[in-house]
Amino acid sequence: MIRGGRSFVSSAPAFSNDARKLLVCTANTVSIFSTATGLQITSLEGHTALVTSVIVVPASNPAAKVLCYCWTASLDGTIRYWDFSVPELMKTVDIRMPIFSMVIPSFLDVPAENNEKRRDLFAYVSAEDTKETKEKPKGLRRQIRKCNLSKSRLVGRLILGETKKPEVLTVSPSGKFFGIQNKCKLHVWKVPDPGSEHAAVTKITLHHTKKITVIAFHPTQRIVAAGDVTGRILIWRGFGNRTFAIGNRVVNERLIDVQEDKPGVRDNDDADSCSTWHWHPTVVNVLSFSSDGAYLYSGGKEGVLVVWQLDTGKKKFLPRIGSPLLYFVDSLDPTLSSISCADNQIHLLKMPSMGILKTISGIKARCSYPEMYKGLGNGIAFDQTAGLVALRTENYCIQFYSLFDDRGISEVQVCERNHQPGDDVTVIVTAVALSLDGSMMSTAEMKLAEEGIGGLVSLKFWASGSQNKEFSLSTIVYEPHRDAGISAVAFQPSGDMAVSSSYGGDFKVWICSNESPQNDQMRQNSSWTCHAIGSYKKKPMTAAAFSADGSVLAVAAETLITLWNPYTNVLLAVLGETLTPIVTLSFVGRSDNLVAASRGSKPQLSVWSMSKLSLSWSYKLRTEAVASAVDLSYFAALALLPESSNETTFEERDGVIFLYNVTDPVPTAIWSVRKAKGGALGFLQVNPSSVEEISIDGKTPQVMLAYMNGDHEYVLFDPYSKDVHEVSMSRREGLAALEQKGQAGQFGYASIYGELLEFDTKRTQTSWVPSFPSARPWESIFTGPSHNLPPLTKLCSGFLESLLEKRTAAVE
């Protein structure tokens, strides 16, 4: 099993002492990247829940920089000590409470001078007390606790603070203070002498009128900065001079109670002054002082890093990073820093010029479209041959991500727009489709109307000229279906034909000008033109798919399935009605079966036989995604579970993946999954050149199934293996795979009407011949197959009308 797509920005990263490695919290593991190449080197695996903190043990002297030790904390309630050069787990501390944040003010794990006893190492954690008691309200279970790492236990029942929600702990670079933000308050604790486990911990509270979102401590002076939700930055100078003592002596003997002597300080807070800076238009997420304390870095939702000169307030900018900023981390190398962004990217910066050296790119998060546009599809397409996935992003791009390598390959700018974080959504990429070989891509986008004016729908075709998926625009079609939105786009397996369907009641078949592109240059110079237009009783066309040989085009006309000859645009057959509108169609490999998924009040997953033109079997399932194997008669369906069953049967898992042999309504395998809403499925062919890299349990699978959840985390596994680790699974034993391909080994059009005549794209177009209704309809009303007959109510009236003779008006 291969996992990937994890978030790189769930917590702040950490540099190694030599600044050659960057440790990043990625779900249950810590991934270690090279700062020189931006590629992953290794990972720390052992936690069973989300890793929330990683802290590198600082070197005690320059020669110790080569040592690689770190502490990690997780929601599994454990704190672990690692040698990440091997990597190897050295120690585990289990406090049996989910840990949301951890700081270690002083690393005193070396013997003191004069042969004194080794001092204990303490950590402060933001944890949750999961024990329910009558005395403790449910809203105050989040606690600030002290932990003795040397003795692997919490320090008694000492609770430094309680909050309604988990708060992030921030420690000063000197290790003397740490604090949290809690609504409009800033709490700061002074770290006691590490020689005494039960020493008193003093605290001060600084007040503000707005909600505080982030704090930072000055490396050498008693200065603390805080950012709020309005974009303001507050700087308190001389905090704790009255409360915190140094050597049993108050730093400032004079108690200052006069408000005029403490400019900007509220509610008689313990600080000498408080100044305010304001540049950011929205919430401040990032605050960090430079190592020398001369500068303050800030960033927020607008995606701009601001560098403030602390003494003068002057500033300079690193603009257009492209995504809201989350974390800014310095390394011991003064020329290297990192900045984490909300689009799951970590940029390595060259200081002080702030140029981007490398980018560690994770899979992009799903687009946060307005609620009324969330039903337009998940915008995910799989390249089965290359093991890639194409996803739409918030910055109007399509990201190509390698599922086997777990890294980004390239991005294609779909819309020529300058994306700024926080801007209103004006363009939505509604669909993305890839050809079977991955050389062609099609995207559909919709420009939203402003006050009812200016809406535009566009269909674009792209051609790839390299293995790195660098697509170039080949053809753009404005308003391909008048003003109606595009419901689906699909390629014929050959790649030189495509179909687009619309909610306006029609579909269009498109052909490529180069019938058989022989090289990349010809592909890039290709163009697409409309070959045919079809409709059925003016019904909305909601889904479309080609058969394996491309001879049959299936288009869903709301609740009906229409089968067409894509070359001649002739309606071949109409399959029976479903309960609700169909949203997904997929031909199952080279079999003569078609899978349809419908949503609504009465969802349904149905399998139809093209040779019999009838329903084979169906289930009442809320299907989120369907994927079919290319050369096998298997397909997988992702279904959402009823909300009532999540807490009992499936252990908080909200979805199920069913693997079916299309000839058998009983699933051959079942997997329960999490975050199924907005998920996707895809079968991937194993590339022979990477057989050794992706071998599972010493075996090389021929086909792998990819499941991507709503947060774009994914897992790859062999669906035909009897043992799939880390996934709860039930499988029927002794089921043979029957590769039935219709009648006499035929599939597609041939399974219905026999061999298809060869289509010549260069043939001479015949003239249009008008047609008129027959004057003797009773001779042909009952001809043709039974499934083409109209309903009985219409058939009776039509038959009776055909028996009546029309009388002309009498001429007097």
C-alpha positions in Angstrom: 0.0 0.0 0.0 1.3 3.4 -1.0 0.1 6.5 0.8 0.5 10.1 -0.3 -1.1 13.5 -0.8 -0.6 14.5 2.9 -0.6 18.0 4.1 2.8 19.7 4.4 1.4 22.6 6.3 -0.6 21.2 9.2 2.2 22.3 11.6 5.3 24.4 11.4 8.4 22.6 10.0 11.9 22.6 11.6 15.4 22.8 10.1 18.2 20.5 11.1 21.2 22.1 12.9 23.2 22.2 9.7 20.2 23.6 7.7 20.6 20.8 5.1 17.4 19.1 6.0 13.8 20.2 6.7 11.5 18.2 8.9 7.9 18.4 7.9 4.8 17.1 9.8 2.9 15.0 7.3 -0.2 13.3 8.8 1.1 10.4 11.0 4.7 10.7 9.9 7.5 13.3 9.7 8.9 13.6 6.2 12.5 14.8 5.9 13.4 16.8 2.8 16.8 18.0 1.4 17.0 21.8 1.3 19.4 21.5 -1.6 17.1 19.5 -3.9 13.7 19.8 -2.4 13.2 16.1 -2.6 12.2 13.7 0.3 15.1 11.8 1.8 13.4 9.7 4.5 10.6 9.7 7.0 9.9 9.1 10.7 7.2 6.5 11.1 5.6 5.3 14.3 2.9 7.7 15.4 -0.7 6.4 15.0 -2.3 9.8 14.7 -1.6 13.3 13.3 1.9 14.7 14.3 1.4 18.2 15.6 4.9 19.3 16.6 8.5 18.6 15.6 11.4 20.1 17.6 15.1 19.6 16.6 17.5 19.3 19.5 19.9 22.2 19.1 23.7 21.5 19.0 25.6 22.4 22.2 28.7 23.4 20.2 29.6 23.8 16.5 31.0 20.3 16.3 27.7 18.8 17.4 25.8 20.2 14.3 26.2 16.8 12.6 24.0 15.2 15.3 20.4 14.7 14.2 18.0 14.3 17.1 14.4 15.6 17.4 11.3 15.3 19.6 7.8 14.9 18.1 4.3 15.1 19.6 1.1 13.6 18.2 -2.7 13.3 18.8 -2.0 9.7 19.7 -0.9 11.0 23.1 2.8 10.2 22.7 6.0 12.2 22.6 8.8 10.5 20.8 12.6 11.0 20.6 14.3 10.2 17.3 17.6 10.0 15.6 16.5 11.2 12.2 19.9 10.5 10.5 19.2 6.7 10.6 16.2 7.1 11.2 15.5 5.3 14.5 13.1 5.7 17.4 15.0 6.2 20.7 12.3 6.9 23.3 8.6 7.1 23.7 6.7 9.1 26.4 3.0 8.2 26.6 0.9 10.9 28.5 -2.4 9.3 27.2 -3.8 12.7 26.2 -4.0 14.0 22.6 -1.3 16.7 22.2 -2.1 19.6 20.0 1.1 21.6 20.5 4.5 21.2 22.4 7.4 23.4 23.2 10.7 22.6 25.0 12.1 25.8 26.4 15.5 24.4 27.5 17.4 21.3 26.2 19.4 20.5 29.4 20.1 16.9 28.5 23.9 17.2 29.0 25.6 16.8 32.4 26.1 20.1 34.3 29.5 21.4 35.2 31.4 20.3 38.4 30.0 16.8 38.1 26.5 17.9 39.1 23.6 15.6 38.6 22.0 15.6 35.1 19.0 17.9 35.1 15.6 16.7 33.9 14.3 17.9 30.6 10.8 19.4 30.6 8.3 20.1 27.9 5.0 22.1 28.0 2.1 20.7 26.0 -1.3 21.8 24.9 -3.4 18.7 25.4 -6.9 17.5 25.9 -8.2 15.7 29.0 -10.5 13.1 27.5 -11.8 11.9 30.9 -15.3 12.9 31.5 -16.1 14.1 35.1 -19.0 16.0 36.6 -16.7 18.6 38.0 -15.0 19.5 34.7 -17.2 21.1 32.0 -16.8 19.7 28.5 -15.6 23.1 27.2 -12.6 23.3 29.4 -10.8 20.0 28.7 -8.0 21.6 26.8 -5.1 22.1 29.2 -1.6 23.5 29.4 0.5 20.8 31.1 4.1 20.3 32.1 5.8 17.0 31.2 9.0 15.5 32.5 10.6 14.0 29.4 13.5 12.5 31.4 11.1 10.6 33.6 8.5 10.0 30.9 5.5 11.4 32.8 3.4 14.4 33.5 4.3 16.6 36.4 1.6 15.7 39.0 -1.7 17.4 38.5 -0.1 20.7 37.7 -2.3 22.6 35.2 -1.0 25.9 33.9 -4.2 26.9 32.1 -7.4 25.7 30.6 -9.0 26.8 27.3 -12.2 25.9 25.3 -10.2 24.9 22.2 -6.7 23.7 21.5 -4.2 26.6 21.4 -0.7 26.7 19.8 2.2 27.2 22.2 4.9 29.7 21.2 8.3 29.7 23.0 10.8 32.5 23.1 14.2 31.9 21.4 15.9 32.4 24.7 13.8 29.7 26.3 12.7 31.9 29.2 9.1 32.5 28.2 6.3 30.8 26.4 2.7 31.9 25.7 -0.6 31.3 23.9 -3.3 33.5 22.4 -6.8 33.0 23.7 -9.5 35.1 22.0 -8.6 38.8 22.9 -6.0 37.8 25.5 -2.3 37.0 25.4 -1.0 34.7 28.2 2.7 34.6 28.9 4.4 32.2 31.3 7.9 32.5 32.7 9.8 29.2 32.6 10.9 28.3 36.1 14.3 27.0 37.1 14.7 23.5 35.5 16.3 22.2 38.6 13.0 22.0 40.4 10.2 20.0 39.0 7.4 21.6 41.1 8.6 25.2 40.9 5.9 27.8 40.7 5.1 29.1 37.2 4.1 32.7 37.0 1.9 34.2 34.3 0.8 37.6 33.0 -2.0 38.5 30.7 -2.0 41.2 28.0 -5.3 42.4 26.6 -6.5 43.5 23.2 -9.9 44.5 21.7 -9.8 42.0 18.8 -9.1 38.3 18.5 -5.4 37.5 18.5 -4.3 34.9 15.9 -0.5 34.6 16.3 2.3 35.7 18.7 6.1 35.9 18.5 8.9 36.7 21.1 11.9 38.8 20.6 15.2 36.7 20.8 17.0 39.0 23.3 14.6 41.7 24.7 11.3 41.5 26.6 9.3 42.3 23.5 6.3 40.3 22.3 4.4 40.8 19.1 0.8 39.7 18.3 -1.3 39.8 15.1 -5.1 40.0 15.1 -8.0 39.2 12.8 -8.2 42.8 11.4 -4.6 42.8 10.1 -3.1 44.8 13.0 0.2 44.0 14.7 0.7 44.9 18.3 4.1 45.2 19.9 4.4 45.1 23.7 7.8 46.3 25.1 9.0 45.5 28.6 6.3 42.9 29.4 6.4 41.3 32.8 8.8 43.8 34.4 6.6 44.0 37.5 5.6 40.3 37.7 8.6 38.3 36.6 11.6 38.5 38.8 15.2 37.8 38.1 17.1 36.4 41.0 14.4 37.3 43.6 14.6 40.9 42.5 12.0 42.8 40.4 13.5 44.3 37.3 11.6 47.5 37.7 11.1 48.5 41.3 8.8 51.4 40.4 5.2 50.2 40.0 3.8 52.1 37.1 0.1 52.7 37.5 -0.4 55.9 35.6 -1.9 55.2 32.2 0.0 58.1 30.6 3.3 56.5 31.4 2.3 53.3 29.6 1.2 54.4 26.1 -1.1 51.9 24.4 -1.2 49.5 27.3 -4.7 48.4 28.4 -6.3 47.4 31.7 -3.1 48.1 33.7 -1.3 45.3 31.9 2.3 44.5 32.9 4.1 46.2 30.0 5.9 49.5 29.5 4.3 50.3 26.2 2.2 48.9 23.3 2.5 50.2 19.7 0.4 49.2 16.7 1.3 48.7 13.1 -1.2 48.1 10.3 -0.6 47.1 6.7 -2.3 43.8 6.2 -6.0 44.1 5.1 -7.0 40.8 6.6 -6.1 38.3 9.3 -2.4 38.0 10.3 -1.2 34.4 10.3 2.6 34.7 10.4 4.8 36.6 12.9 8.5 35.9 13.5 11.5 38.0 14.6 14.8 37.7 12.8 17.6 36.0 14.6 19.3 39.3 15.6 15.9 40.9 16.6 16.3 43.8 14.2 13.4 42.8 11.9 9.9 41.4 12.3 8.4 39.2 9.5 4.6 39.2 9.1 2.2 37.6 6.6 -1.4 36.8 6.1 -4.3 35.8 3.8 -3.2 38.2 1.1 -0.1 36.2 0.4 2.5 38.9 1.0 5.5 38.6 3.3 6.2 41.9 5.0 9.6 42.7 6.6 9.4 45.4 9.3 12.3 47.3 10.7 11.7 47.1 14.4 13.2 50.5 15.4 11.7 52.6 12.6 8.7 50.7 11.4 9.8 50.9 7.8 8.9 47.9 5.7 9.7 46.0 2.5 7.7 43.2 0.8 7.9 39.8 -0.9 4.7 40.0 -2.9 2.6 37.6 -5.0 3.5 34.4 -3.3 0.1 33.2 -4.5 -1.4 31.7 -1.3 -2.1 32.7 2.3 0.9 32.4 4.5 0.9 30.1 7.5 4.4 29.7 9.0 7.8 31.4 8.8 10.8 29.4 10.2 14.4 30.5 10.4 17.4 28.1 10.3 20.7 28.4 12.0 22.1 29.4 8.6 21.2 33.1 8.5 20.9 32.9 4.7 18.1 30.3 4.7 14.5 30.4 5.9 11.2 28.7 4.9 7.7 29.9 4.5 4.7 27.6 4.5 1.6 28.5 2.4 -2.0 27.3 2.5 -1.7 25.8 -1.0 0.4 23.0 0.6 3.8 24.4 -0.6 6.9 25.2 1.4 9.2 27.8 -0.2 12.9 27.9 0.8 14.0 31.5 0.9 17.4 33.0 0.4 17.9 35.7 3.1 18.0 38.7 3.2 17.1 39.1 -0.4 14.0 36.8 0.1 14.4 35.1 -3.2 12.8 31.6 -3.6 15.5 28.9 -3.9 13.4 25.8 -3.9 9.8 24.8 -3.5 8.6 21.7 -1.7 5.2 21.2 -3.4 2.5 18.9 -2.0 -0.8 18.1 -3.5 -3.1 21.1 -3.7 -6.1 21.3 -1.5 -9.6 21.1 -3.1 -11.1 24.4 -4.3 -13.4 26.2 -1.8 -16.1 27.2 -4.3 -19.3 28.8 -3.1 -22.0 26.4 -2.0 -24.2 26.9 -5.1 -21.3 25.6 -7.3 -20.1 22.6 -5.3 -22.2 20.2 -7.4 -20.2 20.8 -10.6 -17.9 17.8 -10.1 -14.7 17.2 -8.1 -12.4 18.3 -10.9 -10.2 15.2 -10.7 -8.9 13.1 -13.7 -6.4 10.2 -13.6 -3.7 9.4 -16.2 -3.8 5.7 -16.0 -0.7 5.0 -18.0 1.6 7.5 -16.3 0.3 7.2 -12.7 -0.6 10.9 -12.5 -3.6 12.8 -11.3 -4.8 16.1 -12.6 -6.6 18.4 -10.1 -8.0 21.9 -10.4 -6.6 24.4 -8.0 -7.8 27.7 -6.6 -5.3 29.8 -8.6 -7.0 28.7 -11.9 -4.5 26.0 -12.6 -4.5 22.2 -13.2 -1.9 20.5 -11.1 -0.3 17.3 -12.3 0.8 15.1 -9.4 2.7 11.9 -9.4 0.9 9.3 -7.3 3.9 6.9 -7.2 6.5 9.6 -6.4 4.2 11.7 -4.2 5.3 15.0 -5.6 4.1 17.7 -8.0 5.1 17.4 -11.7 3.8 20.6 -13.3 0.9 23.1 -13.4 -1.1 24.3 -16.3 -2.6 27.8 -16.2 -6.1 27.3 -17.4 -7.4 30.8 -17.0 -5.4 33.9 -17.9 -6.1 35.6 -14.6 -3.9 37.0 -11.8 -5.1 35.1 -8.8 -4.9 36.9 -5.4 -5.7 35.1 -2.2 -9.0 36.3 -0.7 -10.4 37.5 -4.0 -14.0 36.6 -4.8 -14.4 33.5 -7.0 -15.0 34.8 -10.6 -14.1 31.7 -12.7 -14.8 28.1 -11.9 -13.1 25.1 -13.7 -16.1 22.8 -13.9 -14.5 19.8 -15.7 -11.2 18.3 -16.6 -10.6 15.2 -18.7 -7.5 13.4 -20.0 -7.1 11.1 -23.0 -6.2 7.5 -22.3 -2.5 8.0 -23.1 -2.4 11.3 -21.3 -1.3 13.3 -24.3 -4.6 15.4 -24.6 -6.5 17.3 -22.0 -9.8 19.1 -22.1 -11.1 21.7 -19.5 -14.4 23.4 -19.1 -14.6 26.7 -17.3 -17.4 29.1 -16.4 -17.0 32.8 -15.8 -19.6 33.9 -13.3 -21.9 36.7 -14.2 -21.7 39.9 -12.2 -25.1 41.2 -11.4 -26.5 39.1 -14.3 -24.0 40.4 -16.9 -20.9 38.9 -18.3 -21.2 35.1 -17.8 -19.2 33.0 -20.2 -18.7 29.2 -20.7 -15.5 28.0 -22.4 -14.2 24.7 -23.6 -10.5 24.3 -24.1 -8.4 21.5 -25.6 -4.7 21.1 -24.6 -1.9 19.1 -26.1 1.2 17.7 -24.2 4.6 18.0 -25.8 6.7 16.2 -23.1 6.7 13.6 -20.4 6.6 16.4 -17.8 3.0 17.2 -18.8 3.7 20.7 -20.1 0.5 21.3 -21.9 -0.1 24.0 -24.5 -3.4 25.4 -25.5 -4.6 23.9 -28.8 -8.2 25.1 -29.3 -10.6 27.3 -27.3 -14.4 27.3 -28.0 -16.5 30.0 -26.5 -20.1 29.2 -25.6 -19.9 25.6 -27.1 -23.5 24.9 -26.0 -24.9 28.5 -26.3 -25.2 29.8 -22.7 -25.7 26.4 -21.1 -23.1 24.9 -18.7 -21.0 21.9 -19.6 -21.9 18.8 -17.6 -19.2 16.4 -18.8 -16.2 16.0 -21.1 -14.8 12.7 -22.3 -12.2 11.4 -24.8 -12.4 8.5 -27.1 -9.7 5.9 -26.3 -7.9 6.8 -29.5 -7.6 10.4 -28.3 -8.6 12.0 -31.6 -12.3 12.4 -30.7 -14.0 13.9 -27.7 -17.5 14.7 -26.5 -19.0 17.5 -24.4 -22.5 17.4 -23.0 -24.5 20.2 -21.6 -27.4 20.9 -19.3 -29.0 22.9 -22.2 -30.2 19.7 -23.9 -27.5 18.8 -26.4 -24.0 17.2 -26.8 -21.3 17.8 -29.3 -18.7 15.4 -30.8 -15.3 17.0 -31.5 -12.6 15.6 -33.7 -8.9 16.5 -33.9 -7.5 17.8 -37.1 -4.6 15.4 -37.0 -6.1 12.0 -37.4 -3.1 10.2 -36.0 -0.6 12.5 -34.4 2.8 11.0 -35.0 4.9 13.3 -32.7 4.7 15.9 -30.1 5.0 18.8 -32.5 2.0 17.6 -34.5 0.0 17.3 -31.4 0.8 20.8 -30.3 -0.2 22.1 -33.8 -3.5 20.2 -33.8 -6.9 21.8 -33.6 -10.4 20.6 -32.7 -13.6 21.1 -34.7 -17.2 20.2 -34.1 -18.1 17.0 -35.9 -21.7 16.4 -34.9 -24.4 17.7 -32.6 -27.0 15.5 -31.0 -30.0 15.8 -28.6 -32.8 13.6 -27.3 -36.2 15.1 -26.6 -34.6 18.4 -25.4 -33.6 16.6 -22.2 -30.5 17.9 -20.3 -27.4 15.8 -21.2 -25.8 15.1 -17.8 -23.0 12.5 -18.5 -21.1 10.9 -21.4 -18.6 8.1 -22.0 -17.1 6.2 -24.9 -16.8 2.4 -25.2 -13.4 0.7 -25.1 -13.1 0.6 -28.9 -14.7 4.0 -29.3 -17.5 2.7 -31.5 -20.3 3.6 -29.1 -21.0 6.9 -27.4 -23.2 6.8 -24.3 -24.9 10.0 -23.3 -27.2 10.3 -20.3 -30.4 12.3 -21.2 -31.3 13.0 -17.6 -32.7 9.7 -16.5 -32.3 7.9 -19.8 -29.1 6.4 -21.4 -28.9 7.1 -25.2 -26.4 5.1 -27.3 -25.0 6.8 -30.4 -22.7 6.0 -33.3 -20.2 8.8 -32.8 -19.0 8.7 -36.4 -22.4 8.9 -38.1 -24.3 10.6 -35.2 -27.0 8.0 -35.5 -29.1 7.0 -32.4 -28.6 3.3 -31.8 -30.6 2.6 -28.8 -32.2 4.0 -25.6 -31.8 2.2 -22.3 -34.5 2.2 -19.6 -35.1 4.9 -17.1 -33.4 5.4 -13.8 -35.0 6.9 -10.7 -33.0 10.2 -10.6 -30.8 12.0 -13.1 -27.6 10.2 -14.1 -24.3 12.0 -13.2 -21.7 9.4 -14.2 -21.4 6.9 -17.0 -18.5 4.4 -17.5 -18.0 1.5 -19.8 -16.5 -1.4 -18.0 -13.2 -2.3 -19.8 -13.8 -4.3 -22.9 -17.0 -5.9 -21.7 -20.4 -5.1 -23.1 -21.6 -3.5 -19.9 -22.2 0.1 -18.9 -22.2 1.5 -15.3 -24.4 4.4 -14.5 -24.6 6.4 -11.2 -27.4 8.7 -10.3 -27.9 11.1 -7.4 -30.7 12.8 -5.7 -33.5 11.7 -3.4 -33.4 8.2 -4.9 -29.7 7.5 -5.7 -28.9 4.4 -7.7 -25.9 2.4 -9.0 -26.9 0.4 -12.1 -25.2 -1.9 -14.6 -26.6 -2.2 -18.1 -26.0 -4.8 -20.7 -25.5 -3.4 -24.2 -25.9 -6.8 -25.9 -29.3 -7.3 -24.2 -30.2 -3.5 -24.0 -31.5 -4.1 -20.5 -30.7 -3.6 -16.8 -28.4 -6.3 -15.4 -28.5 -5.3 -11.7 -28.6 -2.2 -9.5 -28.2 -1.0 -5.9 -29.6 1.9 -4.1 -26.3 3.6 -3.3 -25.2 7.2 -2.9 -22.3 6.9 -5.4 -19.6 9.5 -5.3 -17.3 8.1 -7.9 -16.9 5.2 -10.4 -13.8 3.8 -12.0 -13.4 1.0 -14.5 -10.3 -1.1 -15.3 -9.1 -0.7 -18.9 -8.7 -4.3 -20.0 -10.6 -6.1 -17.2 -14.3 -6.6 -16.5 -14.0 -5.1 -13.0 -15.1 -1.7 -11.8 -15.0 0.1 -8.4 -17.6 2.4 -6.9 -17.2 4.8 -4.0 -20.4 5.1 -2.0 -21.3 7.4 0.9 -22.7 5.8 4.0 -25.8 6.9 5.8 -24.9 9.3 8.6 -26.6 7.0 11.1 -24.2 4.1 10.5 -20.9 6.1 10.8 -20.7 5.9 14.6 -21.4 2.2 15.0 -20.6 -0.1 12.1 -17.7 1.6 10.3 -15.8 3.3 13.1 -16.4 6.9 12.0 -15.7 6.1 8.3 -18.2 7.7 6.0 -17.6 5.8 2.8 -17.2 2.4 1.3 -15.3 1.2 -1.9 -17.0 -1.7 -3.6 -15.1 -3.8 -6.2 -17.4 -5.6 -8.6 -17.0 -8.1 -11.3 -19.5 -6.7 -13.7 -21.2 -10.0 -14.2 -21.9 -10.5 -10.5 -23.9 -8.1 -8.3 -22.1 -9.4 -5.2 -19.0 -7.3 -4.6 -15.7 -9.2 -4.7 -14.1 -6.9 -2.1 -15.2 -4.1 0.2 -13.1 -1.4 1.9 -14.4 1.3 4.4 -12.8 4.7 4.0 -12.8 8.2 5.6 -13.5 11.6 4.0 -15.4 10.0 1.1 -17.3 13.2 0.2 -15.7 14.7 -2.8 -13.5 11.6 -3.3 -12.3 10.0 -6.5 -11.3 6.6 -7.8 -9.0 5.5 -10.6 -7.3 2.3 -11.9 -3.6 2.8 -12.7 -1.4 0.6 -14.9 1.9 -0.3 -13.4 4.8 1.0 -15.5 7.4 -1.9 -16.1 10.2 0.6 -15.6 9.2 1.2 -12.0 8.4 -2.3 -11.0 10.9 -2.5 -8.3 9.9 0.8 -6.8 6.3 0.0 -6.2 6.5 -3.7 -5.5 4.2 -4.7 -2.6 5.1 -7.6 -0.3 7.6 -8.7 -2.9 5.0 -9.0 -5.6 4.5 -6.7 -8.6 0.8 -5.8 -9.2 -0.3 -5.3 -12.8 -3.0 -2.8 -11.8 -3.4 -0.6 -8.8 -6.5 1.2 -7.5 -6.1 4.8 -6.4 -8.5 6.3 -3.8 -8.3 10.0 -3.2 -10.4 11.4 -0.4 -12.1 14.8 -0.1 -8.9 16.4 1.3 -6.8 15.0 -1.6 -5.0 12.4 0.5 -4.7 9.2 -1.4 -3.8 5.5 -1.1 -2.7 3.1 -3.8 -3.2 -0.6 -3.4 -3.6 -3.8 -5.3 -7.4 -4.4 -5.4 -7.0 -8.1 -6.5 -4.7 -9.0 -3.6 -6.1 -11.0 -0.7 -4.1 -9.0 1.8 -4.2 -5.2 1.8 -2.6 -3.9 4.9 -3.9 -1.0 7.0 -7.4 -1.3 5.4 -10.3 -3.2 6.9 -11.5 -5.5 4.2 -13.8 -8.4 3.5 -13.4 -10.6 0.4 -15.1 -13.6 -1.1 -12.8 -16.5 -1.5 -12.4 -18.5 -4.6 -14.0 -16.0 -7.0 -12.6 -16.5 -10.5 -12.3 -13.5 -12.8 -14.5 -14.1 -15.8 -13.5 -12.0 -18.8 -16.7 -12.1 -20.8 -16.7 -9.8 -23.8 -20.2 -9.8 -25.0 -21.4 -12.2 -27.7 -18.7 -14.1 -29.6 -16.0 -12.0 -28.0 -17.4 -8.8 -29.4 -17.9 -5.6 -27.5 -19.1 -2.0 -28.1 -21.0 -1.4 -31.3 -20.2 -4.9 -32.6 -22.0 -6.5 -29.6 -25.2 -4.8 -30.7 -25.2 -4.5 -34.5 -22.2 -6.4 -35.7 -19.0 -5.0 -37.3 -18.7 -1.2 -37.7 -18.1 0.2 -41.2 -14.8 2.0 -41.4 -15.1 5.8 -40.9 -13.2 8.1 -43.3 -12.8 11.6 -41.9 -11.7 12.8 -45.4 -14.8 11.5 -47.2 -16.9 13.8 -49.3 -19.8 15.2 -47.4 -23.1 14.1 -48.9 -25.8 16.6 -49.5 -28.6 17.0 -47.0 -31.8 15.1 -47.8 -35.0 16.4 -46.2 -37.3 13.9 -44.5 -41.0 14.0 -43.9 -43.3 12.0 -41.7 -44.9 9.0 -43.4 -48.4 9.4 -44.7 -49.2 5.8 -43.6 -47.8 5.6 -40.0 -49.8 2.4 -39.1 -47.4 0.4 -41.4 -44.3 1.2 -39.3 -45.6 2.2 -35.8 -44.9 -1.3 -34.4 -41.7 -2.0 -36.3 -38.3 -2.0 -34.5 -37.2 -3.4 -31.2 -39.5 -3.2 -28.2 -37.3 -0.9 -26.2 -37.8 1.8 -28.8 -41.6 1.8 -28.5 -43.2 4.8 -26.9 -45.1 4.4 -23.6 -48.5 2.7 -23.7 -50.4 5.9 -23.2 -48.8 7.5 -26.2 -48.9 4.3 -28.2 -52.7 3.9 -27.9 -53.5 7.5 -29.0 -51.0 7.3 -31.8 -52.4 4.0 -33.1 -56.0 5.2 -33.0 -55.2 8.4 -34.7 -53.4 6.5 -37.5 -56.7 4.6 -38.2 -58.7 7.8 -38.7 -58.8 9.3 -42.1 -58.4 13.0 -42.4 -61.3 14.8 -44.1 -60.9 18.0 -46.0 -63.2 20.9 -45.6 -66.2 20.8 -47.9 -66.3 23.4 -50.6 -69.7 25.0 -51.0 
